[in-house]
Amino acid sequence: MSAEDRSPDTGESLTTPEDLRPEYWAFISYRHLDNQQLGRQWATWLHQQLESYEIPEDLVDTANERGDTIPERLFPIFRDEEELPADADLSTAIRAAVERSKYMIVLCSPRAAESTYVAEEIRYFKELGRADRILAVLIEGEPNASWDEGKQRAGFSPYQECFPTPLMHPVAQDGALDETQRAEPIAADLRIQPGGQQGWTNPAAYREALLVQGTHKTKAVRELVDGYDDRLTLGLNKVIAGALGLPLNTVTERGKAWELEKARRRARRLALWLSLTGVLAFLAILAGGFGLTQMGIAQIRATEALQAKERADNARIRAETGEAEAKKQQQLAEAAQQRAEAGEKAAAEQKERAETERAQAEEILEFMTFEVRDKLEPYVPVAIRREILQTVENYYEKTGRDRGGAAKNRMLSHFGSLGDQALAVGDTETALENYQKVHELARELVAEEPDEPTWKRNLNSSYERLGDVKLKLGQTEAALGHYEAALKVAEELVQLDPENAEYCRDLSVSYKKLGDVKLKLGQTEAALDHYEADLKIMEELVRLDPENAGYRRDLSVSYNRLGDVKLQLGQTEAALDHYEADLKVAEELVRLDPENAEYRRDLSVSYDRLGNVKLQLGQTEAALGHYEALLKNAEELVRLDPENAGYRRDLFISNAKLGLFAEQQGDLDKAITLFAKMVVMMEELVAMDPGNAQWKTDFGNANQVLERLKQKRGGE
């Protein structure tokens, strides 16, 4: 199980005390019905676009028209599906997030206009005095259609109203809605015009919808899609400009200039690297070409051998027709036969040499694809590494598909590498394209050799890769389909060889991924079934191989996931049992390898979970013990890796938990001591990296809590 398997996305991270929750740059208010259809998952798409937007360097740390300092990224953005735990008090959590958000972005549609939740979020944000920081994004319907008689005469129905009521009116400081006045919010339009129809988050999805309709010719489809692509880009730029507090033309022009500058930098790096890549590519192509030439020579030798054999046969026939010449012809025939055999042997040797030379050429390609890639990764831009991989792809496309499983397997590995490279830089479309090629090759290999387990494992892996990238694209249902297909292949492998530990572990991973997706879709009971199946497998694997640390760490993750689900279902005692089992495994792993940072990070998660549950059950002394162990372990992690910002923030949070716990128990002196220590800690971190927004927020929050505690002690 990789470190990614214990990432915050799985819920297995240290929880932040409420006083130290980060500020959000923006709060996305939306109706969940507007985030379900494939190609129209608006909240997910907007969330990803904003957080991944690269702000031009010359704008970072400058002040906008509202006096806000422009950050390096629009991060974090609050969206309730991403930020809230399933068992949270919805109203309290939403209000807290609204209070901590600089801006609010409202996804406007007739469905959103009917939502009491969306209306209350807008009303409360305006009550806080931030009405001028609300951005409306039109995705369907018509604004003001419920009251504008001119629009109604033009054919719009009041039911097409897309603005929630609080968006159209001012809100007083006491929260009352003033319906005698109108408010005109800043709006970005992502609809298909005319008519206010719902658009698409991806122009490719719009193109597919038009083609399915069949009412437009190819040229018209292209023009409609290009026009909508421009509208989508303009609308997104308006949202970004509004969220940054900048004029639209500043975002547009600076963005173009920044992209040009990045292109220039890539060009300079490319010029430095082309000489090396050219030499490597030339060597690979030269070796491949030599191998192909030798193959041709081998085929010529084989033909010559066949011709010699035919002459030998003819000589034997002539020998039979003449007594006088029989002996002589027999000798000639034998000599010809010997030459034929020698020719066949030479042809076979030549063919073997050609195969060997071709294999050596492909080894050079694989060296370029993998070894050189890994060694040069810190020095060579991703775009250039992908260009090298493309050269290799061209070779495989030309020579690989007419060969057997080994060559196809090399192609499969190659496309997988291309996909991984693309995914590493956020290019999900290119990653998806290459993973689909991996999947196609895996299916071909299984079709050609259905009983070969290696090909089946490749197929299982290809389904999981497709599921992972679909999940990143927000296509949860599609990801679920791929994970279910991966599970089916994993089950087939286990049926073929139930004693194979690796097959069983693959099946365990499939159950975990399916559980994660079912949980994301709100299917808690189904997720529980998958997690329990996963746990059963991992307990058996650890029983069979108790010395395997990897299996034991997977078992720890399984206990933790089940604990989280049981807690969401209100089964606190059952959750506690799983967390304690997790802690037992985590402590044993750290005992065996005290210097392993990953094991210690897992142990921190275990202490944190148990402390929270014990506190919830009123077992304050036990909770305190776990929080103190959490702090000690966090200090050890920082000792092991002082430069790791994540470990230092874990230490900060550990101190915060103990400080707030001390305040709750009435020990203000201890609480003040801990928070004073945290202020010094964060002051050092901010000095090291003044541009780190999270550390600045933590520093500010720690100071506020410290002052509050001092005032509280002074008032006693």
C-alpha positions in Angstrom: 0.0 0.0 0.0 1.5 3.3 -1.1 1.6 6.5 0.9 -1.2 7.8 -1.4 -3.5 5.1 0.1 -3.4 7.0 3.3 -3.8 10.5 1.8 -6.4 13.1 3.0 -8.7 11.9 0.2 -9.3 8.6 2.1 -10.1 10.5 5.3 -7.0 9.2 7.0 -5.4 12.5 8.0 -5.0 14.4 11.2 -8.1 16.4 12.0 -7.7 20.1 12.5 -9.2 21.7 15.6 -12.0 24.1 14.8 -10.1 27.2 16.0 -7.4 26.5 13.5 -9.5 25.6 10.4 -8.1 27.4 7.3 -9.7 30.3 5.5 -11.2 29.5 2.2 -10.6 31.7 -0.8 -14.1 31.0 -2.1 -17.3 29.0 -1.1 -19.1 27.3 -4.0 -22.9 27.4 -3.3 -24.8 25.0 -5.6 -27.7 22.5 -5.8 -26.3 18.9 -5.8 -28.6 18.1 -8.7 -26.4 20.3 -10.8 -23.4 18.2 -10.1 -24.5 14.7 -11.1 -24.8 14.3 -14.9 -21.6 13.3 -16.7 -20.2 16.3 -18.6 -22.3 18.6 -16.4 -20.8 18.1 -12.9 -20.5 21.9 -12.6 -19.3 22.2 -9.0 -16.6 19.5 -9.4 -15.4 21.1 -12.6 -15.3 24.7 -11.3 -13.6 23.5 -8.1 -10.8 21.8 -10.1 -10.4 24.7 -12.5 -10.1 27.3 -9.8 -7.6 25.3 -7.6 -5.5 24.3 -10.5 -5.4 27.8 -12.1 -1.8 29.1 -12.3 -1.8 32.8 -11.3 0.9 34.8 -13.3 4.0 35.4 -11.3 3.9 39.2 -11.6 0.4 39.3 -10.0 1.3 37.1 -7.0 1.6 39.0 -3.6 0.3 42.3 -5.2 -2.9 43.9 -3.8 -6.2 43.9 -5.7 -8.8 46.6 -5.7 -10.3 45.4 -2.4 -7.0 45.3 -0.6 -6.6 41.5 -0.6 -3.1 40.1 -1.3 -3.3 37.9 -4.4 -2.1 34.4 -3.6 0.0 31.9 -5.6 -3.2 29.8 -6.1 -6.9 30.1 -5.5 -6.7 27.6 -2.7 -8.5 26.3 -0.8 -12.0 26.4 -2.4 -14.8 25.1 -0.2 -17.3 22.6 -1.8 -19.4 20.6 0.7 -19.0 17.2 -1.0 -15.2 17.7 -0.8 -14.8 19.4 2.6 -17.5 18.0 5.0 -17.3 14.6 6.7 -20.5 12.5 6.2 -21.4 12.7 9.9 -21.0 16.4 10.3 -23.7 18.8 11.6 -24.6 20.2 8.2 -25.9 23.6 9.3 -23.1 24.3 11.7 -20.3 23.2 9.3 -21.8 25.2 6.4 -22.1 28.3 8.5 -18.5 28.0 9.7 -17.3 27.5 6.1 -19.3 30.5 4.9 -17.8 32.7 7.7 -14.2 31.6 6.7 -14.7 32.3 3.0 -13.5 35.5 1.2 -15.8 35.1 -1.8 -18.9 33.1 -2.7 -19.6 31.6 -6.1 -23.2 30.7 -6.8 -24.0 28.2 -9.5 -27.3 29.5 -10.8 -30.0 27.3 -12.3 -33.8 26.8 -11.9 -33.0 24.0 -9.5 -30.6 26.2 -7.4 -33.3 28.9 -7.3 -35.6 26.4 -5.5 -33.0 25.3 -3.0 -33.5 26.6 0.6 -29.9 25.6 1.4 -28.5 27.7 -1.4 -30.7 30.6 -0.5 -29.7 30.4 3.2 -26.0 30.3 2.3 -26.3 33.5 0.1 -28.4 35.3 2.8 -25.9 34.5 5.5 -22.9 35.5 3.4 -24.6 38.9 2.7 -25.5 39.2 6.4 -21.7 39.1 7.1 -21.4 42.2 4.9 -19.8 40.6 1.9 -22.5 41.2 -0.7 -20.0 42.7 -3.1 -17.9 39.5 -3.0 -20.6 37.2 -4.5 -20.1 35.9 -8.1 -23.0 34.4 -10.0 -22.3 31.6 -12.6 -25.2 31.0 -15.0 -25.4 27.4 -16.0 -29.1 27.1 -17.0 -32.4 29.2 -17.0 -32.8 32.9 -17.2 -32.0 35.5 -14.5 -34.9 37.7 -13.2 -37.4 35.7 -15.2 -39.7 35.5 -12.2 -40.4 39.2 -12.1 -39.2 40.9 -15.3 -42.3 41.3 -17.4 -40.2 42.2 -20.5 -38.5 38.8 -20.3 -41.8 37.1 -19.8 -43.2 38.8 -22.9 -40.2 37.5 -24.8 -41.3 34.0 -23.9 -39.4 33.2 -20.7 -41.4 31.5 -18.0 -41.1 32.4 -14.3 -40.2 28.8 -13.7 -37.0 29.4 -15.7 -35.7 31.8 -12.9 -32.1 30.8 -12.1 -31.3 33.4 -9.4 -32.1 32.4 -5.8 -34.2 35.1 -4.1 -31.5 36.4 -1.7 -29.2 36.9 -4.8 -31.7 39.4 -6.2 -32.2 41.5 -3.1 -30.1 43.3 -0.4 -29.8 41.8 3.1 -29.7 43.9 6.2 -27.2 43.4 9.1 -29.9 41.6 11.1 -30.3 39.1 8.2 -33.6 40.4 7.0 -34.3 40.3 3.2 -35.3 43.7 1.7 -37.5 42.6 -1.2 -38.4 46.3 -2.0 -35.0 46.7 -3.6 -33.1 44.9 -6.4 -29.5 43.7 -6.4 -27.6 43.0 -9.6 -24.8 40.4 -9.0 -21.7 40.0 -11.1 -22.4 37.1 -13.4 -20.4 34.8 -15.7 -22.5 33.1 -18.4 -21.8 29.4 -19.2 -25.1 28.7 -20.9 -25.7 27.7 -24.5 -27.3 30.6 -26.3 -29.9 31.5 -27.4 -32.5 30.2 -24.9 -30.4 29.8 -21.7 -30.0 26.0 -22.2 -27.6 24.2 -19.9 -24.1 24.0 -21.3 -21.3 21.4 -20.7 -18.1 21.5 -18.7 -16.2 20.0 -21.6 -16.6 21.1 -25.3 -16.0 17.5 -26.3 -19.1 16.4 -24.4 -21.1 19.2 -26.2 -19.8 17.9 -29.6 -20.9 14.4 -28.7 -24.3 15.6 -27.7 -24.7 17.5 -31.0 -23.6 14.4 -33.0 -26.1 12.2 -31.2 -28.9 14.7 -32.1 -28.0 14.5 -35.7 -29.6 17.8 -36.6 -26.4 19.7 -37.6 -23.8 19.1 -40.3 -20.2 18.5 -39.4 -19.1 22.1 -40.1 -22.0 23.5 -38.1 -21.2 21.2 -35.2 -17.6 22.4 -35.3 -18.6 26.1 -35.3 -21.1 25.6 -32.5 -18.5 23.8 -30.3 -15.8 26.3 -31.1 -18.1 29.2 -30.1 -19.1 27.5 -26.9 -15.5 26.7 -26.1 -14.8 30.5 -26.3 -17.8 31.2 -24.1 -16.7 28.6 -21.5 -13.2 30.1 -21.4 -14.5 33.7 -21.1 -16.9 32.7 -18.4 -14.2 30.9 -16.4 -11.9 33.9 -16.8 -14.7 36.2 -15.4 -15.0 33.9 -12.4 -11.2 33.9 -11.8 -11.1 37.7 -12.3 -13.9 38.2 -9.8 -12.4 35.8 -7.3 -9.0 37.7 -7.6 -10.7 41.1 -7.4 -9.1 42.1 -10.7 -10.5 43.5 -14.0 -11.3 40.8 -16.6 -8.8 42.2 -19.2 -6.0 42.1 -16.6 -6.6 38.3 -16.0 -6.9 37.7 -19.8 -3.9 39.7 -20.9 -1.6 38.7 -18.0 -2.6 35.1 -18.5 -1.6 35.2 -22.2 1.7 36.9 -21.3 2.4 34.3 -18.6 1.7 31.4 -21.0 4.0 33.0 -23.5 6.8 33.4 -20.9 6.4 29.7 -19.9 6.6 28.7 -23.5 9.8 30.7 -23.9 11.3 29.1 -20.8 10.4 25.6 -22.1 12.0 26.6 -25.5 15.3 27.6 -23.8 15.4 24.3 -21.8 14.5 22.4 -24.9 17.5 23.9 -26.8 19.8 22.8 -24.0 18.5 19.2 -24.0 17.9 18.5 -27.7 21.5 17.5 -28.3 21.4 14.7 -25.8 17.9 13.5 -26.8 19.0 13.6 -30.4 21.9 11.3 -29.7 19.8 8.9 -27.8 17.1 8.8 -30.4 19.6 8.3 -33.2 21.2 5.4 -31.4 17.9 3.8 -30.8 16.7 4.2 -34.3 20.1 3.1 -35.7 20.1 0.0 -33.6 16.5 -0.8 -34.5 17.2 -0.2 -38.2 20.3 -2.5 -38.1 18.2 -5.2 -36.5 15.5 -4.9 -39.2 18.2 -5.0 -41.9 19.7 -8.2 -40.4 16.2 -9.7 -40.4 15.9 -9.1 -44.1 19.3 -10.7 -44.7 18.1 -13.7 -42.8 15.0 -14.1 -44.9 17.2 -14.0 -48.1 19.5 -16.7 -46.7 16.4 -18.8 -45.9 15.2 -18.5 -49.5 18.6 -19.4 -50.9 18.6 -22.5 -48.6 15.2 -23.6 -50.0 16.5 -23.2 -53.5 19.6 -25.2 -52.8 17.5 -27.9 -51.3 15.3 -28.0 -54.5 18.5 -28.3 -56.6 19.6 -31.2 -54.4 16.3 -33.0 -55.0 16.6 -32.5 -58.8 20.1 -33.9 -58.7 18.9 -37.1 -57.0 16.3 -37.5 -59.7 18.8 -37.2 -62.4 21.1 -39.7 -60.6 18.3 -42.3 -60.8 18.0 -41.9 -64.6 21.6 -42.8 -65.5 23.6 -45.7 -64.3 26.9 -44.3 -65.5 26.3 -41.0 -63.9 24.7 -42.4 -60.7 27.7 -42.3 -58.5 28.7 -38.9 -59.7 25.2 -37.5 -59.3 24.9 -39.0 -55.9 28.0 -37.3 -54.8 26.7 -34.0 -56.3 23.4 -34.5 -54.5 25.1 -35.2 -51.2 27.3 -32.1 -51.6 24.2 -30.0 -52.5 22.4 -31.5 -49.5 25.3 -30.5 -47.3 25.3 -27.0 -48.7 21.5 -26.8 -48.2 21.8 -27.9 -44.6 24.7 -25.5 -44.1 22.6 -22.7 -45.6 19.6 -23.5 -43.4 21.9 -23.5 -40.4 23.4 -20.2 -41.4 19.9 -18.7 -42.1 18.7 -19.8 -38.6 21.9 -18.4 -37.0 21.4 -15.1 -39.0 17.7 -15.0 -37.9 18.7 -15.6 -34.3 21.3 -12.8 -34.5 18.7 -10.5 -36.0 16.3 -11.3 -33.2 19.0 -10.7 -30.7 20.0 -7.4 -32.3 16.4 -6.2 -32.5 15.9 -7.1 -28.8 19.1 -5.2 -28.0 17.7 -2.2 -29.9 14.5 -2.4 -27.9 16.5 -2.6 -24.7 18.0 0.7 -25.7 14.5 2.1 -26.2 13.5 0.7 -22.8 16.6 2.3 -21.2 15.5 5.6 -22.7 11.9 5.1 -21.7 12.6 4.2 -18.1 16.1 4.4 -16.8 17.0 7.8 -18.5 13.6 9.1 -17.7 13.9 8.4 -14.0 17.5 9.7 -13.7 16.8 12.9 -15.6 13.4 13.7 -14.0 14.7 16.3 -11.6 16.6 18.2 -14.5 14.5 17.8 -17.7 11.0 19.5 -18.1 8.1 17.1 -18.4 7.2 18.3 -21.9 10.7 17.2 -23.2 10.5 13.9 -21.4 7.1 13.2 -23.0 8.6 14.2 -26.4 11.3 11.4 -25.9 8.6 9.0 -25.0 6.6 9.9 -28.2 9.6 8.9 -30.3 9.6 5.5 -28.7 5.9 5.3 -29.2 6.4 5.9 -33.0 8.9 3.0 -33.1 6.5 0.6 -31.3 3.6 1.6 -33.5 5.7 0.8 -36.6 7.3 -2.5 -35.5 5.6 -3.8 -32.4 2.1 -5.0 -33.3 3.2 -7.7 -35.7 5.0 -9.5 -32.9 4.0 -11.6 -29.9 3.0 -11.0 -26.3 6.5 -9.8 -25.1 6.5 -6.8 -27.5 2.9 -5.9 -26.7 3.7 -6.1 -23.1 6.6 -3.6 -23.6 4.2 -1.3 -25.5 1.7 -1.6 -22.6 4.4 -0.5 -20.1 5.4 2.3 -22.4 1.9 3.7 -22.8 1.4 3.3 -19.0 4.5 5.4 -18.5 3.2 8.1 -20.9 -0.1 8.1 -19.0 1.7 8.4 -15.6 3.8 11.3 -16.9 0.7 13.2 -18.1 -1.2 12.6 -14.9 1.8 13.9 -12.9 1.4 17.3 -14.5 -2.4 17.3 -14.3 -3.0 16.5 -18.0 -5.9 14.1 -17.3 -7.0 13.9 -21.0 -3.6 12.7 -22.2 -3.4 10.3 -19.3 -6.8 8.9 -20.2 -5.8 8.5 -23.8 -2.7 6.5 -22.9 -4.5 4.4 -20.3 -7.1 3.5 -22.9 -4.2 2.2 -25.1 -2.9 0.2 -22.1 -6.4 -1.2 -21.7 -6.7 -2.1 -25.4 -3.3 -4.0 -25.3 -4.2 -5.8 -22.1 -7.5 -7.0 -23.6 -5.6 -8.2 -26.8 -3.1 -10.1 -24.7 -5.9 -11.8 -22.6 -7.8 -12.6 -25.8 -4.7 -14.3 -27.3 -3.6 -16.1 -24.2 -6.6 -16.4 -21.8 -4.8 -18.6 -19.4 -1.8 -16.4 -18.9 -2.1 -14.8 -15.4 0.3 -12.0 -16.1 -1.9 -10.7 -18.9 -5.0 -10.9 -16.6 -3.1 -8.9 -13.9 -2.3 -6.3 -16.6 -6.0 -6.1 -17.4 -6.9 -5.7 -13.7 -4.4 -2.9 -13.4 -5.7 -1.1 -16.6 -9.2 -1.1 -15.3 -8.0 0.4 -12.0 -5.9 3.1 -13.9 -9.0 4.1 -15.9 -11.1 4.2 -12.7 -8.5 6.4 -11.0 -8.3 9.0 -13.8 -12.1 9.0 -14.3 -12.4 9.7 -10.5 -10.0 12.7 -10.9 -12.2 14.0 -13.8 -15.3 13.9 -11.5 -16.9 11.0 -13.4 -17.7 8.9 -10.4 -20.2 6.6 -12.0 -17.7 5.8 -14.8 -15.0 5.2 -12.3 -17.3 2.8 -10.4 -17.8 0.7 -13.6 -14.1 0.3 -14.1 -13.5 -0.6 -10.5 -16.2 -3.3 -10.7 -14.6 -4.7 -13.9 -11.2 -4.8 -12.0 -12.9 -6.7 -9.2 -14.2 -9.3 -11.6 -10.8 -9.9 -13.1 -9.2 -10.1 -9.6 -11.8 -12.6 -8.5 -11.0 -14.8 -11.6 -7.3 -14.7 -10.7 -8.0 -15.8 -7.2 -10.3 -18.6 -8.5 -7.4 -19.8 -10.7 -4.9 -19.9 -7.8 -6.5 -19.3 -4.4 -3.1 -19.7 -2.6 -1.4 -16.9 -4.6 -0.9 -14.1 -2.1 -0.4 -11.4 -4.8 -3.7 -12.3 -6.4 -5.4 -12.1 -3.1 -3.8 -8.7 -2.4 -5.0 -7.4 -5.8 -8.5 -8.5 -4.8 -8.1 -6.6 -1.5 -7.1 -3.4 -3.4 -10.2 -3.8 -5.6 -12.5 -4.1 -2.6 -10.8 -1.0 -1.1 -11.3 1.1 -4.2 -14.9 0.0 -4.6 -15.6 0.8 -1.0 -14.1 4.3 -1.4 -16.3 5.1 -4.5 -19.5 3.6 -2.9 -18.8 5.8 0.2 -18.3 8.9 -2.1 -21.7 8.1 -3.7 -23.4 7.9 -0.3 -23.8 4.1 -0.4 -22.5 3.6 3.1 -23.8 0.0 3.6 -22.4 -1.2 0.3 -19.1 0.5 1.1 -19.1 -1.3 4.5 -19.5 -4.7 2.7 -16.5 -4.1 0.5 -14.3 -2.9 3.4 -15.3 -6.0 5.4 -14.3 -8.2 2.5 -11.0 -6.4 2.2 -10.3 -6.8 5.9 -11.1 -10.6 5.7 -8.5 -11.0 3.0 -5.8 -8.9 4.7 -6.3 -10.7 8.0 -5.7 -14.1 6.2 -2.7 -12.8 4.3 -1.1 -11.6 7.6 -1.9 -14.9 9.2 -0.1 -16.8 6.4 2.9 -14.4 6.3 3.1 -12.5 9.6 6.6 -11.2 8.8 5.4 -9.3 5.7 5.4 -5.6 6.7 3.5 -4.5 3.5 0.6 -6.9 4.4 0.5 -5.6 7.9 0.4 -2.0 6.8 -2.4 -2.8 4.4 -4.2 -4.5 7.4 -3.8 -1.3 9.4 -5.4 0.7 6.6 -8.3 -1.8 6.4 -9.0 -1.4 10.2 -8.9 2.4 9.9 -11.3 2.5 6.9 -13.8 0.2 8.7 -13.5 2.4 11.8 -14.4 5.5 9.8 -17.4 3.9 8.2 -18.7 2.4 11.5 -18.3 5.9 13.1 -20.4 7.4 10.3 -23.1 4.8 10.9 -23.2 5.8 14.6 -21.6 2.5 15.7 -19.1 4.2 18.0 -18.1 1.1 20.0 -17.5 -1.0 16.9 -15.5 1.9 15.4 -13.4 2.0 18.6 -12.6 -1.7 18.3 -11.3 -1.2 14.7 -9.2 1.8 15.7 -7.7 -0.1 18.6 -6.8 -3.0 16.3 -5.3 -0.4 13.9 -3.2 1.1 16.7 -1.9 -2.4 17.7 -0.6 -3.0 14.2 0.8 0.5 13.8 2.7 0.3 17.1 4.2 -3.1 16.2 5.4 -1.8 12.8 7.1 1.2 14.4 8.6 -1.1 17.0 10.1 -3.2 14.2 11.4 -0.1 12.2 11.5 3.0 14.4 13.1 5.1 11.7 10.4 4.5 9.1 8.6 7.8 8.7 5.6 6.3 6.9 4.9 3.9 9.8 5.2 6.7 12.3 2.7 8.8 10.2 0.3 5.9 10.3 0.7 5.7 14.0 -0.1 9.4 14.3 -3.4 8.8 12.5 -4.2 6.0 14.8 -3.5 8.1 18.0 -5.6 10.9 16.5 -8.6 8.8 15.7 -8.6 7.1 19.1 -8.2 10.4 20.9 -11.2 11.8 19.1 -13.5 8.8 19.7 -12.5 8.5 23.4 -13.2 12.2 23.8 -16.6 11.7 22.2 -17.4 8.9 24.6 -16.5 11.1 27.6 -13.3 9.1 28.4 -11.2 12.3 28.9 -8.2 10.6 30.6 -7.8 8.1 27.8 -8.3 10.8 25.1 -5.5 12.8 26.8 -3.2 9.8 26.8 -3.7 9.4 23.0 -3.2 13.1 22.3 0.0 13.1 24.3 1.3 10.1 22.4 0.3 11.9 19.2 2.4 14.9 20.2 5.4 12.7 21.1 5.2 10.8 17.8 4.8 14.1 15.8 8.0 15.4 17.5 9.8 12.2 16.4 8.6 12.6 12.8 10.1 16.2 12.7 13.3 14.8 14.1 13.5 12.2 11.3 12.7 14.7 8.6 13.1 18.4 9.8 12.4 19.8 6.3 9.1 18.0 5.8 6.4 20.8 6.0 3.6 18.2 6.5 5.3 16.7 9.6 5.9 20.2 11.0 2.2 21.1 10.6 1.2 17.7 12.2 3.3 18.8 15.2 1.5 22.1 15.2 -1.9 20.4 15.2 -0.9 18.0 17.9 0.1 20.9 20.2 -3.3 22.6 19.3 -5.3 19.5 20.3 -3.5 19.3 23.7 -3.9 23.1 24.1 -7.6 23.1 23.5 -8.0 20.0 25.6 -6.2 21.8 28.5 -8.6 24.8 28.1 -11.6 22.5 28.2 -10.3 20.9 31.4 -9.8 24.4 32.9 -5.9 24.3 32.8 -5.4 27.7 31.2 -1.7 27.9 32.1 -0.9 24.7 30.2 -3.1 25.9 27.3 -1.3 29.2 27.1 2.1 27.5 27.3 1.3 25.2 24.4 -0.2 28.0 22.2 2.8 30.2 22.9 5.0 27.4 21.7 2.9 27.1 18.6 3.2 30.8 17.8 7.0 30.6 17.9 6.9 27.4 15.8 4.7 29.0 13.1 6.7 32.3 13.2 9.8 30.3 12.2 8.0 28.5 9.4 6.6 31.7 8.0 10.1 33.3 8.1 11.3 30.3 6.1 8.5 30.6 3.4 6.7 33.9 3.6 4.6 33.0 0.6 3.0 30.0 2.3 -0.6 31.0 2.8 -1.5 28.0 5.0 1.3 28.8 7.4 0.3 32.5 7.6 -3.3 31.4 8.4 -2.1 29.0 11.1 0.2 31.7 12.6 -2.7 34.1 12.7 -5.1 31.6 14.2 -2.6 30.5 16.9 -2.1 34.2 17.9 -5.8 34.8 18.1 -6.3 31.7 20.3 -3.4 32.7 22.5 -4.8 36.2 23.0 -8.2 34.8 23.8 -6.7 32.5 26.4 -4.8 35.3 28.1 -7.9 37.4 28.2 -9.8 34.5 29.7 -7.2 33.9 32.4 -7.1 37.6 33.2 -10.8 37.7 33.6 -10.9 34.9 36.2 
